Amino acid sequence: MSPSQRSEPDRPCVLPGDPAWIQEARYLDENLLSIIAAAARVAGDYRYVLPALSYDVTAATIGRLADQLPAASEGRLYLLALPAWELEHLWKVLQVLRRVRAGDPETGELYDLLKDLERGLLPCTVEQCVADLQRVVAVLTLDTPAVRTLATTLALGAPRDAAAHRAYEEVEAAWAAAGVRY
């Protein structure tokens, strides 16, 4: 018997103290993902590639984080344990939107819906939506030795030593590479 994906442990995520990285993507919750979820639910099939649940979970995760993460002083970080199954849905939705952007013919119905939304409800292009979701996923899925060092330091409330400072610089560099302001 193989283990269920849902049995994976929560994922420690080190997040920037400035919640702008998620608040800037808040529109994805209501103006994109919730609408795709509703369309997928009505269709009842896979014309929108994923089940409505995947879009609902992704929307709810972004909305919850945007609402709950307070601003912190400069240089401060947050440690969050995010359920692995939420990350799995975020990743799946990002992959599907990348396929739409690449012109995958199996995403034709979703492409048409996104183009309709782009002409009305979306505050930006579909391309920008994909970039914003990609940035959110990059922050939440960053899993490097530096992240693990910072997560351990934050979880234990340990003093920040030289290793923690180096880890912080590495994580900041990774965020900057992903286009995240912190």
C-alpha positions in Angstrom: 0.0 0.0 0.0 1.5 3.4 -1.0 1.2 6.3 1.3 -1.4 9.0 0.5 -0.3 12.4 -0.6 -2.5 13.8 2.2 -0.3 12.0 4.7 2.6 14.2 4.0 3.6 16.5 6.8 3.0 20.2 6.9 5.6 22.2 5.0 7.6 24.8 7.0 7.6 28.0 5.0 9.7 31.0 5.7 7.8 34.1 4.6 8.9 37.7 4.1 7.7 40.1 6.9 6.2 42.4 4.3 3.0 40.7 3.1 3.0 42.6 -0.2 4.2 39.5 -2.0 0.8 37.8 -1.2 -1.4 40.9 -1.0 -0.5 41.9 -4.5 -1.7 38.5 -5.7 -5.0 38.7 -3.7 -7.0 39.4 -6.8 -6.2 35.9 -8.0 -8.5 34.6 -5.3 -11.7 36.4 -6.3 -11.1 37.6 -9.8 -9.6 34.5 -11.3 -9.5 31.3 -9.3 -12.9 31.4 -7.7 -14.5 32.1 -11.2 -12.6 29.1 -12.7 -13.7 26.9 -9.8 -17.3 27.9 -10.4 -17.1 27.2 -14.1 -15.4 23.8 -13.4 -18.1 23.0 -10.9 -20.9 23.8 -13.3 -19.2 21.9 -16.2 -18.8 18.8 -14.0 -16.1 17.5 -16.3 -12.4 18.2 -17.0 -12.8 20.9 -19.7 -11.1 23.2 -17.2 -8.4 20.6 -16.8 -8.6 20.3 -13.0 -11.5 19.7 -10.7 -13.1 22.8 -9.0 -11.6 21.7 -5.7 -8.0 22.5 -6.9 -9.0 26.0 -7.9 -11.0 26.5 -4.7 -8.1 25.4 -2.5 -5.7 27.6 -4.3 -8.0 30.6 -4.0 -8.7 30.0 -0.4 -5.0 29.6 0.4 -4.1 32.9 -1.3 -7.0 34.7 0.3 -6.3 33.3 3.8 -2.6 34.3 3.6 -3.4 37.7 2.3 -5.8 38.3 5.1 -3.8 36.8 7.9 -0.2 37.9 7.4 0.4 41.2 9.2 3.2 43.5 8.2 6.3 43.1 10.3 9.3 45.3 10.9 12.0 45.3 8.2 14.1 42.2 8.1 11.6 40.2 10.1 10.4 36.8 8.9 7.4 34.6 9.5 7.4 30.8 9.9 4.3 29.1 8.7 3.4 25.4 8.6 1.4 25.0 5.4 -0.3 21.7 4.7 1.4 19.8 1.9 -2.0 19.1 0.2 -2.5 22.9 -0.2 0.9 23.3 -1.8 0.0 20.4 -4.1 -3.1 22.2 -5.3 -1.2 25.5 -5.8 1.4 23.7 -7.8 -1.2 21.9 -10.0 -3.0 25.2 -10.7 0.2 26.9 -11.6 1.1 24.1 -14.0 -2.2 24.3 -15.7 -2.0 28.0 -16.2 1.5 27.6 -17.6 0.0 25.1 -20.1 -2.7 27.6 -21.1 0.0 30.2 -21.6 2.0 27.8 -23.8 -1.0 27.1 -26.0 -1.6 23.5 -24.9 -4.6 22.4 -27.0 -6.0 20.4 -24.0 -6.6 23.7 -22.2 -8.7 25.3 -24.9 -11.9 25.8 -22.8 -9.8 27.3 -20.0 -8.0 29.5 -22.4 -11.3 30.9 -23.7 -12.5 31.5 -20.2 -9.3 33.3 -19.3 -9.4 35.5 -22.4 -13.0 36.4 -21.5 -11.9 37.3 -17.9 -9.0 39.3 -19.3 -11.4 41.5 -21.2 -13.5 42.2 -18.2 -12.9 41.1 -14.6 -9.2 40.7 -14.4 -7.2 43.8 -13.4 -4.3 42.6 -15.6 -3.4 40.1 -18.4 -3.4 36.4 -18.1 0.3 36.5 -18.4 0.6 38.7 -15.3 -1.8 36.4 -13.4 0.5 33.5 -14.1 3.6 35.5 -13.0 1.8 36.5 -9.8 0.8 33.0 -9.0 4.3 31.8 -9.9 5.7 34.3 -7.4 3.4 33.1 -4.6 4.3 29.4 -5.3 8.0 30.3 -5.4 7.8 31.8 -1.9 5.7 28.9 -0.5 7.6 26.1 -2.0 11.2 27.4 -1.5 12.9 24.5 0.1 16.6 24.9 0.5 19.1 24.3 3.3 18.9 28.0 4.0 15.1 27.8 4.5 15.5 24.9 6.8 18.2 26.7 8.8 15.9 29.7 9.2 12.9 27.6 10.0 14.8 25.8 12.7 16.1 29.1 14.1 12.6 30.7 14.1 10.9 27.6 15.5 13.3 27.3 18.4 13.6 31.0 19.0 17.3 30.6 18.9 19.6 33.6 18.6 20.6 34.5 15.1 24.1 33.4 14.6 26.4 33.7 11.6 24.8 30.6 9.9 21.3 32.1 10.3 22.5 35.4 8.9 24.0 33.6 5.9 20.8 31.6 5.5 18.7 34.9 5.6 20.9 36.4 2.8 20.4 33.3 0.7 16.7 33.3 1.1 16.5 37.0 0.3 18.5 36.3 -2.9 16.1 33.5 -3.9 13.1 35.8 -3.2 14.6 38.6 -5.3 15.3 36.2 -8.1 11.6 35.2 -8.0 10.6 38.9 -8.2 9.4 39.1 -4.5 9.8 42.4 -2.7 10.5 42.0 1.0 
